[in-house]
C-alpha cells in the first residue's frame, strides 16, 4: 500500500555496512520502521543521510505492507527545513535527547494526530527561538498529556506531589517529592515555551529534569534513562 504522510524521525541505526533502519513516527500510522539502502552514497540519492537525523520533519511516500516487517520509502523530502536545530549544539543536543525519550515512550503502532501535531509544532518553535533553556523540560511534561499521565492538578494547593499516583497530597508518601521539590515542580506546571527562561534557576532546572524523568520512570513500563542525558547536562550547564 502506498501511503503519503508526514513523519518525524525517531532514530536511525546502521544495518550491515551500507544501509539504515529508520524509525519514524508517522502522522498516518504511528510508529513505523523503514529499510533504507545505501543512504551514504555520494550520488544524488533521494534518501540522503541528512534526512535521518533525530527529529527531522519529513514528508514521505512509503510502501507500507503492514505485516510487522520493515517498510520502504518511495519518495522522501523535508517537510520543514530546520534553520538552526542541526547547527546549534544546544538545540541538536536537545533534539537527540528528546528523540531518545520518544523512542522510549512511543511503542504503539496506532496513529495519534494530536501527539504528532504537538511534537511537530514544538520542534518548529525550538528551531525559531533562541531562549530555549527550559524547552526540554516543558516538552517532557506537556507530552504526558498525550501519553496519558499528565499530573492531576485539581489539588495543586496541597504541599506534596506523589510521583507514582500523579496527584498532589496533604501528606508525604513513600513516592512523594519533598515539600521544596513539589514547590519547584509547581513552577514547571505553569511554564510555557514563550515565558522568560530566567524564571527558572539552573539548579531548579536540573532538579526539574530529574523529577520529570523519575515521573516517566513510574509511568512508562521499561523506561530507560536516556544515554544522551549526560551530553545534555554537560552542554546546558
Backbone bond lengths (Angstrom), bond angles and torsions (degrees), N, CA, C in turn:
res aa  C-N    CA-C-N  psi(-1)  N-CA   C-N-CA  omega(-1)  CA-C   N-CA-C  phi
1 X - - - 1.454 - - 1.529 109.96 -
2 X 1.312 117.49 130.74 1.456 121.86 -179.97 1.526 109.57 -91.14
3 X 1.318 116.46 122.64 1.467 120.61 -175.79 1.524 110.06 -123.50
4 X 1.341 116.13 128.19 1.469 120.81 173.96 1.513 107.26 -100.81
5 X 1.319 117.44 126.31 1.464 119.73 -177.03 1.525 111.26 -159.20
6 X 1.319 115.38 160.89 1.460 120.10 167.81 1.526 107.66 -81.22
7 X 1.328 116.62 152.56 1.466 120.63 -179.34 1.528 109.94 -148.31
8 X 1.325 115.51 146.76 1.471 121.52 175.99 1.523 107.22 -113.96
9 X 1.332 116.53 125.57 1.471 120.29 -179.88 1.528 109.53 -71.37
10 X 1.319 116.08 125.09 1.468 120.86 178.12 1.527 110.39 -97.36
11 X 1.324 116.76 -43.41 1.472 119.60 178.73 1.516 109.52 -159.45
12 X 1.330 115.42 158.95 1.464 119.54 170.58 1.528 107.91 -139.92
13 X 1.316 115.13 132.80 1.466 121.42 -176.11 1.517 107.99 -124.39
14 X 1.343 114.82 134.14 1.458 119.61 179.73 1.526 109.41 -67.75
15 X 1.326 115.31 135.29 1.461 120.12 179.10 1.522 107.80 -120.96
16 X 1.341 116.31 123.13 1.458 122.12 -171.44 1.527 108.48 52.32
17 X 1.322 118.17 -143.17 1.467 117.60 -174.62 1.520 113.06 -89.50
18 X 1.333 115.58 -37.75 1.472 117.75 -164.33 1.521 115.02 -118.23
19 X 1.318 118.38 3.45 1.459 118.75 -174.13 1.521 111.79 -121.43
20 X 1.329 114.63 170.79 1.461 121.42 177.87 1.520 109.76 -131.62
21 X 1.331 114.49 149.70 1.471 119.59 165.01 1.524 105.31 -112.04
22 X 1.328 115.12 118.55 1.472 121.40 -173.98 1.521 109.11 -111.68
23 X 1.338 115.12 124.41 1.473 119.43 175.98 1.522 107.96 -97.37
24 X 1.321 115.46 129.40 1.463 120.93 -179.85 1.520 110.02 -126.28
25 X 1.316 115.06 147.55 1.455 119.63 169.60 1.519 105.53 -98.54
26 X 1.329 116.88 111.40 1.470 120.23 -173.93 1.525 110.52 -99.24
27 X 1.316 114.28 150.08 1.466 119.95 177.00 1.536 110.43 -67.48
28 X 1.325 116.25 -34.46 1.475 120.25 -174.08 1.527 113.84 -81.41
29 X 1.346 116.37 -36.01 1.474 119.01 -169.16 1.524 115.01 -134.18
30 X 1.326 118.01 12.45 1.467 118.32 -176.54 1.523 110.66 70.80
31 X 1.321 116.71 -140.26 1.465 121.79 -173.68 1.528 111.25 -76.30
32 X 1.340 115.46 131.36 1.469 120.98 177.62 1.525 108.95 -140.54
33 X 1.323 116.46 147.36 1.473 121.26 175.45 1.521 109.01 -114.10
34 X 1.319 115.84 135.23 1.474 122.12 -175.69 1.526 110.52 -122.03
35 X 1.307 115.00 144.13 1.459 121.28 174.41 1.526 108.15 -96.57
36 X 1.321 116.48 125.40 1.477 120.87 -179.40 1.519 108.24 -120.28
37 X 1.336 114.88 115.40 1.458 119.59 -178.22 1.522 110.47 -86.71
38 X 1.300 114.37 127.85 1.465 121.54 170.15 1.527 115.25 52.87
39 X 1.350 118.74 54.49 1.467 118.98 177.42 1.524 112.70 -77.94
40 X 1.357 116.67 -5.17 1.470 120.51 -175.18 1.521 113.06 -91.71
41 X 1.355 116.60 -3.72 1.461 118.49 -175.50 1.523 110.77 -68.62
42 X 1.319 116.18 152.99 1.467 120.62 -177.64 1.520 112.50 -78.69
43 X 1.319 115.32 -22.55 1.473 116.59 -179.34 1.526 108.98 -63.05
44 X 1.305 115.65 158.39 1.470 120.15 -174.68 1.522 110.07 -71.37
45 X 1.300 114.76 83.63 1.462 119.55 -178.93 1.525 108.93 -85.31
46 X 1.324 116.77 150.52 1.467 118.33 176.84 1.532 109.89 -85.84
47 X 1.334 116.17 7.32 1.463 119.88 177.98 1.528 109.16 -126.29
48 X 1.307 114.57 58.26 1.460 121.08 -176.45 1.525 111.28 -64.57
49 X 1.317 115.71 146.26 1.462 121.83 -179.18 1.540 111.44 -58.14
50 X 1.331 116.56 -30.99 1.471 121.11 -178.44 1.528 112.37 -61.38
51 X 1.319 116.53 -23.79 1.463 119.76 -179.96 1.525 112.56 -70.17
52 X 1.321 115.83 -16.33 1.461 118.37 -168.44 1.525 113.90 -109.47
53 X 1.336 115.71 23.53 1.466 119.95 172.64 1.532 108.70 -72.17
54 X 1.355 117.53 152.51 1.465 119.89 -178.32 1.531 112.84 -55.10
55 X 1.320 115.46 131.27 1.468 126.03 175.60 1.528 114.63 68.24
56 X 1.325 116.86 19.46 1.469 119.86 171.32 1.536 108.49 -64.88
57 X 1.330 115.34 139.21 1.475 120.94 179.95 1.527 108.60 -96.95
58 X 1.317 115.65 118.63 1.467 121.05 -174.73 1.524 112.02 -117.91
59 X 1.330 113.95 159.02 1.463 120.91 163.20 1.513 105.11 -116.95
60 X 1.321 116.06 123.57 1.462 118.53 -174.41 1.529 111.06 -125.82
61 X 1.332 113.08 156.66 1.454 120.76 164.83 1.518 103.29 -117.66
62 X 1.310 116.16 114.69 1.457 119.57 -173.94 1.512 112.03 -117.10
63 X 1.343 114.68 148.39 1.458 119.86 172.60 1.525 105.88 -93.44
64 X 1.338 116.62 106.46 1.464 122.63 -176.84 1.526 109.95 -104.28
65 X 1.322 115.10 112.61 1.476 118.36 176.73 1.527 110.51 -88.08
66 X 1.350 115.44 -20.46 1.478 121.51 178.21 1.523 113.41 55.55
67 X 1.333 115.02 39.75 1.472 118.58 179.41 1.520 110.74 -113.09
68 X 1.348 116.22 14.30 1.460 118.96 -178.07 1.524 112.41 80.10
69 X 1.349 116.30 4.88 1.471 120.12 177.99 1.532 108.69 -98.75
70 X 1.317 116.56 -178.70 1.470 119.78 178.85 1.526 109.87 -73.23
71 X 1.335 115.18 140.41 1.460 121.32 177.68 1.542 108.61 -97.13
72 X 1.337 115.85 177.64 1.473 120.61 -178.66 1.522 110.20 -131.09
73 X 1.334 115.42 149.08 1.462 120.95 172.25 1.522 108.62 -88.82
74 X 1.327 116.22 134.99 1.471 119.46 171.81 1.519 108.24 -96.71
75 X 1.335 115.78 -46.62 1.464 121.94 176.48 1.524 107.85 -133.04
76 X 1.327 115.25 151.13 1.462 118.49 179.61 1.527 109.43 -152.58
77 X 1.333 116.28 135.49 1.466 119.92 174.37 1.525 108.37 -150.81
78 X 1.319 115.33 165.69 1.462 119.16 178.33 1.520 109.76 -73.57
79 X 1.314 115.93 133.65 1.463 120.42 175.22 1.526 108.57 -81.98
80 X 1.325 115.74 -41.51 1.469 122.56 173.82 1.519 106.98 -134.06
81 X 1.310 116.62 127.46 1.467 119.75 178.02 1.533 108.46 -91.26
82 X 1.324 116.21 111.01 1.470 119.87 -177.65 1.522 111.31 -65.78
83 X 1.319 114.21 139.48 1.471 119.66 178.69 1.533 111.04 -90.08
84 X 1.337 116.40 -32.94 1.469 117.74 -171.62 1.529 115.48 -132.51
85 X 1.327 118.78 -18.56 1.474 119.35 -173.83 1.526 112.08 -60.05
86 X 1.336 116.68 -39.73 1.472 118.59 -176.55 1.523 113.64 -82.77
87 X 1.328 116.92 -14.13 1.474 119.19 -176.12 1.533 112.75 -108.93
88 X 1.313 117.11 -19.53 1.468 121.07 -179.57 1.531 108.10 -94.55
89 X 1.331 116.65 119.89 1.478 120.22 -173.17 1.527 112.44 -62.41
90 X 1.338 117.49 -32.74 1.465 120.48 178.17 1.527 109.77 -65.39
91 X 1.332 114.70 -47.10 1.466 119.57 -176.99 1.527 111.88 -70.12
92 X 1.331 116.69 -39.95 1.474 118.20 -178.74 1.526 110.64 -68.67
93 X 1.340 117.59 -31.33 1.471 119.35 177.12 1.527 110.51 -70.22
94 X 1.348 116.67 -35.17 1.472 120.78 175.21 1.530 109.68 -65.08
95 X 1.335 117.10 -44.22 1.473 121.14 -179.24 1.529 110.89 -61.50
96 X 1.316 116.48 -43.27 1.468 121.48 179.54 1.531 110.45 -61.34
97 X 1.331 115.22 -45.48 1.462 122.29 -179.15 1.535 110.96 -63.63
98 X 1.339 116.84 -47.86 1.464 120.29 -177.42 1.532 111.68 -68.86
99 X 1.337 116.79 -33.24 1.472 119.93 176.75 1.530 109.60 -62.85
100 X 1.328 114.95 -40.32 1.473 119.50 179.81 1.533 110.94 -66.29
101 X 1.325 115.89 -39.61 1.470 120.36 176.87 1.533 109.87 -62.32
102 X 1.326 116.64 -47.48 1.476 120.29 -178.66 1.527 111.06 -61.87
103 X 1.332 115.83 -37.80 1.462 119.56 178.44 1.537 109.96 -62.20
104 X 1.316 115.12 -35.49 1.464 122.32 179.16 1.525 113.26 -71.27
105 X 1.341 115.53 -28.13 1.479 120.27 -169.29 1.509 114.61 -102.94
106 X 1.330 116.39 -31.71 1.468 118.56 -174.17 1.524 108.74 -96.80
107 X 1.308 115.30 101.01 1.464 119.28 178.70 1.519 110.63 -109.91
108 X 1.307 115.19 -15.15 1.461 119.61 -174.98 1.524 111.04 -74.40
109 X 1.320 114.87 141.87 1.466 119.78 175.29 1.533 110.81 -78.25
110 X 1.343 115.63 -22.31 1.465 118.46 -171.71 1.532 112.86 -67.68
111 X 1.316 114.26 150.01 1.452 119.19 176.90 1.528 109.36 -74.28
112 X 1.306 115.06 152.66 1.463 120.75 174.42 1.525 105.70 -146.95
113 X 1.326 113.72 93.67 1.468 120.25 -174.46 1.522 111.95 -59.06
114 X 1.339 117.22 -38.26 1.465 120.36 -178.37 1.525 111.76 -66.30
115 X 1.332 116.18 -43.23 1.470 120.08 178.13 1.525 109.67 -63.47
116 X 1.342 116.53 -45.85 1.465 120.22 -179.95 1.527 110.27 -58.02
117 X 1.321 116.65 -49.28 1.469 120.87 -177.13 1.521 111.74 -63.40
118 X 1.334 116.48 -37.24 1.462 119.38 178.90 1.532 110.50 -63.51
119 X 1.335 116.40 -48.76 1.476 120.31 -177.90 1.528 109.81 -62.00
120 X 1.331 117.04 -45.10 1.473 121.24 179.96 1.530 110.91 -60.20
121 X 1.325 117.14 -47.65 1.473 121.55 -178.85 1.523 111.30 -63.09
122 X 1.340 116.12 -41.48 1.474 120.99 -179.59 1.533 110.83 -64.14
123 X 1.339 116.82 -40.92 1.478 120.24 -179.52 1.528 111.61 -66.89
124 X 1.332 116.15 -38.71 1.475 119.23 177.91 1.532 108.87 -66.02
125 X 1.326 117.12 -37.48 1.473 120.97 176.10 1.537 109.94 -61.43
126 X 1.326 116.61 -47.49 1.476 121.81 179.85 1.528 110.44 -58.03
127 X 1.324 116.21 -42.68 1.469 121.23 -177.72 1.534 111.90 -64.29
128 X 1.336 115.73 -29.56 1.469 119.75 -173.50 1.521 115.68 -100.90
129 X 1.332 117.54 2.35 1.465 120.09 -178.21 1.525 111.26 -127.17
130 X 1.328 115.03 153.06 1.468 120.32 -179.06 1.524 113.09 -104.28
131 X 1.330 116.50 -26.24 1.474 119.51 179.55 1.531 107.58 -86.89
132 X 1.338 115.22 94.24 1.478 118.48 -168.24 1.531 113.10 -129.51
133 X 1.327 117.55 15.47 1.469 120.42 -172.49 1.528 113.32 -56.97
134 X 1.337 117.25 -34.20 1.474 119.83 -176.85 1.530 113.09 -101.34
135 X 1.327 116.23 3.12 1.468 120.33 -171.48 1.531 112.60 -54.07
136 X 1.339 116.00 -50.97 1.466 119.20 -172.64 1.528 112.44 -64.39
137 X 1.340 116.80 -33.65 1.473 119.68 -178.40 1.535 109.60 -73.21
138 X 1.338 116.07 -43.15 1.476 119.62 178.56 1.531 109.44 -62.43
139 X 1.340 116.19 -43.36 1.469 121.50 179.66 1.532 110.34 -58.17
140 X 1.333 116.27 -48.18 1.467 120.79 -178.28 1.527 111.80 -59.79
141 X 1.325 115.57 -40.72 1.466 118.83 -179.88 1.534 110.41 -70.69
142 X 1.335 116.70 -43.79 1.472 120.64 -176.09 1.534 112.36 -63.41
143 X 1.343 117.00 -38.61 1.478 116.03 -176.50 1.526 112.13 -72.49
144 X 1.337 117.96 -11.84 1.475 118.09 174.46 1.532 110.39 -65.18
145 X 1.343 116.76 -20.40 1.474 120.11 174.69 1.530 110.15 -61.90
146 X 1.339 115.21 -38.97 1.468 120.43 -176.61 1.528 111.20 -87.08
147 X 1.330 116.08 -24.22 1.471 120.13 179.88 1.527 111.41 -87.11
148 X 1.345 115.37 -10.63 1.463 119.05 171.27 1.522 116.56 96.67
149 X 1.350 117.56 15.88 1.474 116.36 177.93 1.537 113.11 -139.35
150 X 1.333 115.32 37.35 1.472 119.07 174.44 1.532 108.73 -62.54
151 X 1.333 117.54 139.98 1.472 119.64 -178.62 1.531 112.55 -56.44
152 X 1.318 115.61 142.48 1.464 121.89 174.09 1.532 106.76 -80.13
153 X 1.335 115.83 112.39 1.478 118.93 -173.97 1.529 112.36 -101.58
154 X 1.339 116.50 15.01 1.475 118.76 -177.75 1.535 112.19 -65.42
155 X 1.343 116.97 -23.98 1.480 120.75 179.40 1.530 109.92 -117.95
156 X 1.328 116.35 39.20 1.471 120.95 -173.32 1.537 113.25 -61.70
157 X 1.328 116.81 -17.86 1.470 119.46 179.92 1.538 112.24 -75.00
158 X 1.343 117.62 -13.23 1.478 119.96 179.61 1.529 110.16 -73.90
159 X 1.349 117.51 154.60 1.474 120.04 -166.45 1.523 117.15 -82.73
160 X 1.349 118.73 -13.56 1.470 119.26 -175.86 1.529 110.71 -125.59
161 X 1.350 115.21 145.41 1.464 119.41 175.76 1.520 108.73 -112.67
162 X 1.323 116.07 125.18 1.461 121.95 179.30 1.531 109.06 -91.76
163 X 1.343 115.85 113.80 1.470 121.08 -175.57 1.525 112.35 -64.57
164 X 1.322 117.57 -38.52 1.464 119.31 -174.97 1.526 112.24 -75.89
165 X 1.331 116.46 -32.16 1.464 119.96 -179.56 1.529 112.63 -93.39
166 X 1.335 116.68 -20.44 1.468 120.65 -179.03 1.518 113.41 71.49
167 X 1.337 116.25 29.76 1.473 120.62 -177.78 1.531 111.01 -132.17
168 X 1.328 115.10 159.27 1.468 120.79 173.53 1.523 108.78 -90.22
169 X 1.334 115.73 139.58 1.469 120.11 -175.34 1.528 111.15 -132.04
170 X 1.318 114.54 162.76 1.477 120.50 179.80 1.522 111.33 -81.68
171 X 1.345 116.44 -24.96 1.473 120.54 -176.28 1.519 110.13 -123.67
172 X 1.319 115.71 147.96 1.465 120.46 -178.30 1.526 110.09 -79.47
173 X 1.336 115.29 118.23 1.467 120.65 177.69 1.521 110.48 -96.20
174 X 1.330 115.21 -177.45 1.474 120.63 -175.77 1.539 112.42 -65.31
175 X 1.343 117.06 -29.53 1.475 120.67 -179.05 1.535 112.64 -106.97
176 X 1.337 115.45 20.65 1.473 119.25 -177.26 1.520 112.10 -89.94
177 X 1.319 113.97 152.16 1.464 120.23 167.71 1.524 107.74 -73.79
178 X 1.328 116.35 157.73 1.468 119.72 173.89 1.532 108.37 -69.99
179 X 1.310 116.05 170.60 1.467 120.01 -179.65 1.533 110.63 -61.93
180 X 1.338 115.27 -40.42 1.472 120.28 -179.56 1.544 110.25 -66.35
181 X 1.336 116.77 -45.58 1.469 121.05 178.82 1.527 110.41 -62.04
182 X 1.329 115.85 -40.69 1.469 120.16 179.66 1.520 110.88 -61.68
183 X 1.325 116.41 -39.84 1.474 118.43 -178.37 1.535 110.87 -68.26
184 X 1.334 118.02 -33.80 1.478 120.92 175.13 1.539 109.47 -69.17
185 X 1.326 116.47 -39.54 1.466 121.76 179.32 1.536 110.93 -62.42
186 X 1.321 116.21 -36.45 1.474 120.38 178.28 1.533 110.91 -63.13
187 X 1.333 116.71 -33.40 1.471 120.47 177.25 1.534 109.93 -61.69
188 X 1.330 114.88 -41.27 1.468 119.96 -179.04 1.531 111.03 -63.95
189 X 1.327 116.78 -39.19 1.468 120.66 -178.20 1.527 112.61 -61.23
190 X 1.325 116.29 -21.86 1.471 120.12 -178.94 1.526 112.76 -97.32
191 X 1.340 116.93 -7.21 1.469 120.63 -173.60 1.518 112.97 -78.71
192 X 1.333 115.18 144.06 1.470 122.79 172.73 1.534 107.40 -122.19
193 X 1.323 116.64 159.28 1.474 120.73 -179.84 1.528 112.20 -52.43
194 X 1.354 115.11 -41.10 1.471 118.42 -171.94 1.533 113.26 -81.53
195 X 1.335 117.60 -4.64 1.473 119.36 179.58 1.521 111.07 -67.37
196 X 1.306 115.43 158.22 1.461 121.83 177.71 1.526 109.56 -58.42
197 X 1.343 115.79 122.97 1.469 120.64 -176.51 1.535 112.07 -65.88
198 X 1.336 115.27 -20.40 1.471 118.76 -176.94 1.537 111.97 -80.04
199 X 1.343 116.03 -2.58 1.469 119.32 175.34 1.521 111.53 -62.03
200 X 1.338 115.12 -23.51 1.465 120.67 -178.76 1.522 108.52 -115.36
201 X 1.318 116.79 125.44 1.464 121.40 178.39 1.537 109.02 -75.02
202 X 1.335 116.60 157.90 1.471 120.99 -179.46 1.531 111.01 -55.17
203 X 1.329 116.36 -45.37 1.472 120.19 -177.91 1.534 111.08 -64.02
204 X 1.337 115.79 -34.45 1.475 120.33 177.02 1.529 110.41 -70.03
205 X 1.339 115.31 -39.06 1.468 120.31 -179.53 1.530 110.57 -62.54
206 X 1.338 115.37 -42.71 1.472 119.37 179.08 1.531 110.68 -64.82
207 X 1.322 116.08 -40.13 1.468 121.25 178.54 1.541 109.82 -64.71
208 X 1.330 116.60 -43.61 1.466 121.02 -178.36 1.530 111.91 -63.36
209 X 1.331 115.76 -39.76 1.465 118.90 179.02 1.527 109.83 -62.50
210 X 1.329 115.01 -42.39 1.474 120.05 178.57 1.538 110.66 -62.60
211 X 1.331 116.32 -44.04 1.474 121.43 -179.77 1.532 110.66 -61.88
212 X 1.335 115.96 -48.04 1.468 119.89 -176.04 1.531 110.99 -65.69
213 X 1.337 116.77 -39.97 1.467 119.22 178.30 1.534 110.86 -65.61
214 X 1.335 116.88 -37.62 1.472 120.20 175.34 1.524 110.69 -64.42
215 X 1.317 115.37 -37.92 1.473 120.98 177.97 1.538 110.10 -60.88
216 X 1.335 116.09 -43.94 1.471 121.07 176.24 1.529 110.46 -60.68
217 X 1.326 115.48 -41.08 1.461 121.36 -178.46 1.537 110.85 -57.16
218 X 1.324 116.21 -38.33 1.471 121.12 179.76 1.533 112.58 -74.05
219 X 1.332 116.90 -25.69 1.471 119.14 -169.18 1.524 115.36 -112.47
220 X 1.332 117.40 -11.73 1.470 119.62 177.82 1.523 107.47 -115.40
221 X 1.302 115.63 117.89 1.464 119.23 -178.54 1.523 110.89 -63.07
222 X 1.320 116.47 130.68 1.466 121.22 178.47 1.521 114.24 72.02
223 X 1.348 116.58 19.74 1.477 119.89 -178.81 1.525 110.38 -63.44
224 X 1.340 115.79 131.26 1.476 120.54 178.48 1.523 108.66 -112.91
225 X 1.304 115.66 142.45 1.472 119.30 175.71 1.532 108.44 -64.91
226 X 1.330 117.91 131.00 1.476 120.79 -176.28 1.532 112.24 -63.72
227 X 1.322 115.32 138.61 1.475 120.64 178.05 1.529 110.35 -64.50
228 X 1.324 115.77 -30.52 1.478 119.75 -176.29 1.525 112.74 -78.67
229 X 1.335 117.50 -0.69 1.461 121.21 -179.66 1.526 111.78 -58.93
230 X 1.341 114.59 -40.99 1.472 120.07 -178.56 1.532 111.51 -62.37
231 X 1.334 115.71 -43.25 1.476 120.82 179.35 1.522 109.25 -62.67
232 X 1.328 115.09 -46.46 1.468 120.56 -179.51 1.533 111.07 -57.72
233 X 1.337 115.54 -45.76 1.464 120.97 -178.27 1.521 110.73 -63.75
234 X 1.346 116.29 -42.36 1.473 121.09 179.79 1.530 111.17 -60.38
235 X 1.326 115.07 -48.78 1.473 120.76 -174.13 1.515 112.29 -71.32
236 X 1.331 116.56 -34.68 1.460 119.93 -173.51 1.522 113.64 -95.00
237 X 1.324 116.66 22.82 1.462 118.78 175.66 1.515 110.71 -68.93
